Amino acid sequence: MEESGCSGILGNLDSVISEEEEAYIGTLVSRENSFEGRNSRGFSSSDASSAVPAVDWLKYARSAAVRWILRVGVPHSRLRGYFGFSPQTAYLSVIYLDRFFVKRTIDRQSWAIQLLSVACLSLAAKMEECRVPALTEYPGEECEFESKAIQRMELLVLNTLEWRMGSITPFLYIDYFASKFVLCRSGKGLPSRATELILAAIEGMNLVDHRPSAVAAAAVFAAAGQPLTKTLLEDKIGAVSPCRSLETDRTLSCYNLIMMMIQESRKSQKDLPLHNLLIPFEATPASFPCVPCSGDVIDSSSLSTVCSKRRRLTLSSYDCNCPTSRKNNPD
């Protein structure tokens, strides 16, 4: 009996994979084993609730930052990209964001999170894109930043990540896994569906906690529309030599996380602007201390931002030129 879409997770397309591709995938998987900070915790998605971070403000800050990156950077079915960057660029920028949060905490100000988001996306674009926008082209939600401020934040991110910017992403694996794991004769769109699922799930998934190969495998199985069990996953991974080092439990956990995040996103479309999720920049930082974290604290005294109007604010021990809200500016 013929079924539409993918008829089963059988894997029957070995002939399209060359020996060079097999070796390349094996190299990628082995490189992941030394991925920096895998067991560190900034925003954690490893527990059953999947989106409960150690500190609430970090959860909301990260969610808002990821939504901004997707909205501004990458076009896909539900979000219209401003720049039309590749999914690789968006994912890479979120990796930078998550690795940054592992090592540092940041002032609890909406503009500070926004500036960090701009810096991460800009750095990822420089790594991946042929055409890199000028720093002044990146649109803020409630303020705009001087090029110098973005450059200083970029340098801070680079130093924090020790200039290790060439992270592996799941998109390098998707075509290979789709060929190896899934028999889908009418499913030429499966890689693009898997890409969509990854982009839909990363808001609630700390990318430091999940190996890219596990994310890719989980997304491919989810895109195939077939229930995934531990036994089935073990059989499929065991049959593909470059993937034998994949951890079954982590991959299955990632699959469940992707499915849960998709279900949650269908229930409620969360697209609140950044300033609705974070404390307004007018608030006194002494009232909302940053949560201690390994590394230094970024405060508003180290960065300068600008809008079409500027005003001087004295924030407790902080003294800087902070941005004014877009809603106060006629343009």
N, C-alpha and C positions, 0 to 999 in steps of 0.2 A: 504494500500500500504506500502510495506516494504522499509525503508530507511536505508542506511548504517550509522554507528556511532550512535549518540544519537538521538532518535526520538523526544524527547521533554523534557522540564524541568517540570517534573510532580511530582517526589518524590514518591517512592512506595516501599521503602526497609526498613521500620521501624523495621521489625522483626529481622534484624541483629544487631540492637543497643540495648545493655543491659541497665538496669537502672543505673548501675554503670558508664557506659560511658556517659549517659545523665547527671548524677550528676557531672562527671569530667568536661565535656564541660561547664556546667553552672558555675562551680568554676573558670575555665579559663577566661570566659567572664567577670565575676564579678571582677576578679583581674585586668583586663585591665583598669577598670574605674579609678584606682589609678596610672596608668602608668605615670612615671615621665617625665615631660617636654613636654607633648603632644602638648601644645599650644605655646611652645617656637619655635624660628626660628634660624636655622643655615643655612642650604641649604633648600630652600622651594620649594615644588612641587605642591602647592595648587592652583596656578592660572591656567588660561586657557592654557598657553604655557607649563606648567608642568615642564619645565627644565630651568627656568630662575632664577638663584639664586640672592641673594642680592648683591653678589660680584662675578665677573667673575672668578677670580682666584680660589675661593672656589669651583665653579662649576667644573672647569677642574681638580682641585686637587682631588675632591671627585670621579669624573668619572674615573680618572686614577686609583685611589686606589681600587675602586670596581672591575674594570676590572682585576686588578692584583689579587685580592682575588679570583675571580672566576676562573681565568686562573690557578693559582697555587693550589687552594684548592679543587675545585669540578669538577669532570668530568660530562659533559652533552653533548648534541648533537652537540654543536658548539665549545665547549672549552674542551680541554683535560686536566684534572686535574693532577697536579704534585703529590699531596698527596692522592687524592681520598677521601677527607673528605666528610661528609654528607652535604646535602643542609642546614640542621639545623645549622651546624657549620659556613657555609659561611654567612648565614643570620644573625646569632648572631654577627659575627664579624663586619658586616655593621651596625647593631644596635649600637654596641660600638662606631664605627666611627661617626655616626650621633649624638649620645648623647654627645660625646666628643666635636664635633664642636659647639653644643649648648652652652657649658660652657666655651670653650677656643678658642682662635685663635692660629695659628701656623705660624712660620717663613715661608716666601714664598720662600722656597727652595725645589727642587724636592726630595733631599735625606731625608728631614725632613718628607715629606708626605709619602715617601716610608717606613721610619722607623716606623711611626705611623701605617701604614697598616700591617707591619710585627707583631707589638705588638698586634694589635686587633685580627688578625688571630690566633696568638699563644695563646692568652688568651681564645678565643672561642674554640680552639682545646683542651685546658686543661679542659674546662667545659664539652665537649661533646664526645671526641674521646677516644677510648680504648688505641690506640697507639699514643703517642704525639711525634712529631719529636723534635730532639735537635734544639736549637735555631740557630745553625750554618747551619742547613739543609735548612732554608728558603732562597730561591734564590732571590737576588735583581735584578732589571732591569739594573741599571747602577753602582751599588756599592754593596758591602757586608758589613755586620755590625758585630762588635764584640758582643759576648754574653752579656757582661756587658752593652753595649749601649741599646740592646733590653730589657734587664731586667729593666733598669732605665726607659725606655719608658713604659714598662708594669706597673711599679709601679705608674707612672704618670697617666696612664689611669685608674688604679684601684682607686687611690685617687680622681681623677676627677669625676668618676662615683660613688663615695662613697661606693665602694666595692659591689654595687648592680649589680651582673652579671648574675642573673638567669632570663633573660627576656623571655617572651612567644614569640613563633614564629608561623607563619601561618601553618606550616607543622603539628602541633598538631591537627589542625581542618580539614584537607583536606579530609581524609577518611570519617569522620562524615558528612561533608557537601555534599560530593559526594553521600552518601547514602540517605540523607534527601532531597536534592534539585533536584537530577537528576535521571531520568529513562533512563538507558543506558545499555541495555541488552548485547550489544557487546562492551561495553566501559570499559572493565577492566583496560585499560590503562589511564583512565581519571585522576586519582590521579597523575600519573607521568607527564601527559601533563600539569596539573595545576602547578605542581612543576616547570616544565620548564618555564612556563609563568612568574612565580614569579621571577625566577632567571634572566630571560630576561629583566624584568622591573625594577629591583631594582637600576640599574645605574641612572635612572632619577627620582627615588621616594625616598624622604626623609622618612625613616622608623619611625622617631619620629612623623611624621604627620599622620600616618595611623595605626589604630588598627590592630593587627595581624588577628583577626577574620574577619575584613572587607577585608583585603588583600586576605585571604583564600577563602572567599565567592565569591569575585570578580573573582579570578582565576578559581574557579570551574565553574562558569557560563561561563566564556570566553572559558575554555577548552571544554565545552559542545557544543560550536559552535552555540549558539542560541542568538539572540538579547535580550538584557536585558532592560526592561522598569521599571520605578518607581513602577507602579501598580503591575507588576509581582513580583518584589522584595519584596514589602510590603506583598503580599499574602504569599510568601514562608517563609519570616522571621516570620510573624505572626503565621504560622502553626507549628513552631518549638519552643517550650517553652524556651530552654536555649538561644535562639538567639533573643528573643524579645527586648532585650536592645541594639541590634545592630542599629546603626543610618543609616537609609535608604539612606539619601543624601550622607553620607560619603562613604558608600559601593558602591553606583552607581558612585560616583566621582572616586573611586579607580578602578572600572571596566573600566571606560572611559580612565583613565590614562594608565592602562595596555594595552588596545587596541591601544592607540595612540603611546605608546612607542614601541610596537611590529611593528606597521606600519613604524615608523621612523627607527627602526633597520633594517628593510628589505630594506629600500631605501639606506642606507649607512652603511656599515660595518666599525665602528669606532674602530680601534684597534691600535692607535698610541702609541708608547712607552712613558713612563712617562716623559722623558726628552724633548720630543717634545711638551708637553702640559704645562710645567711649566718653570719658569725662571731657567736657569742653576745655579748651586751652586756657580759659579765663580762671579756672579753678586753681586753688592754691595747692601746689604739689605736696606741701607738708601734711595736708589732710589725707593724702592718698599715697603713702610711701610705696616705692617699688618693692616687689618681693625679692628677697635675697636670692642670688643665683651666682654660679661660678663665673668669674670674670667681672668686668667693671660695669658700672651703671652709666648709661647715656643720659645726660640731662640737657635741659634746654639752654644751658649756658654755653654749650659747645657748638651750637648750630644756629644759623641765622636764616630766616625765611622772609619772603616778600610777597605782597599782593599789590593790587593797583593803589591801595592806600596802606600806610603803615602807621602803627601807633606803638608807643613805648609802654610796656607792661612790667611791673615789678612783681614777681611771683616769689614771695617769701625770700629764700636765699638765692633764687634764680634772678638773673637780670639779663634780658636779651631782647632782641627785636623779634617778636613773635608775629605770626600771620594774623590778619583780620579775616573774618568769615566772608565767604563769597556773597552771602545774602546781604551783607552790609555794603557791597560794592555794586555800583550800577552796571558795570560791564561783566 
